[in-house]
Amino acid sequence: MTTPPVQPQKKLRLMIHGRVQGVFFRNSMRREAQRLRVSGWVRNCSDGSVEAAVHGDSVAVDALVCWTQRGPELAHVERVEIEIEIDDGSYNGFEIIG
């Protein structure tokens, strides 16, 4: 019996700008992350942006990043800043914080 290959992991920090607060962005992102089995967190920022940290299979993380570039139906995403996050431990599930 062969074991499936282990997918490389990716951990990113995202800053999502545009009309992303008050449009169910965080809750929609949590549902999409759970569907993709990506862990991490998402929160609103005082400047009107949304910040997220995501961790998981690189293909799944890339799919979530693509999702953030459009967001839920009522959102209008202007840009997504992506940074590679240093390893500060692992996340358990996906949470809305702050």
LINRA-V489249 format. One line per field, one symbol per residue. ss: DSSP state (A for helix, B for strand, O for the rest). phi: phi as a letter, one per 30 degrees, with the letter a starting at -180 (. if undefined). A space follows every 50 residues. Layout:
# LINRA-V489249
ss=???
phi=???
This chain:
# LINRA-V489249
ss=OOOOOOOOBBBBBBBBBBBOOOOOAAAAAAAAAAAAOOBBBBBBOOOOOB BBBBBBBAAAAAAAAAAAOOOOOOOBBBBBBBBBOOOOOOOOOBBBOO
phi=.ccdddddcbbbcbbcckdbcibiddddddddddddicckabadcddjdb cbbbbleedddddddedddbideddbddabcbbdcddcjcccibbcbi
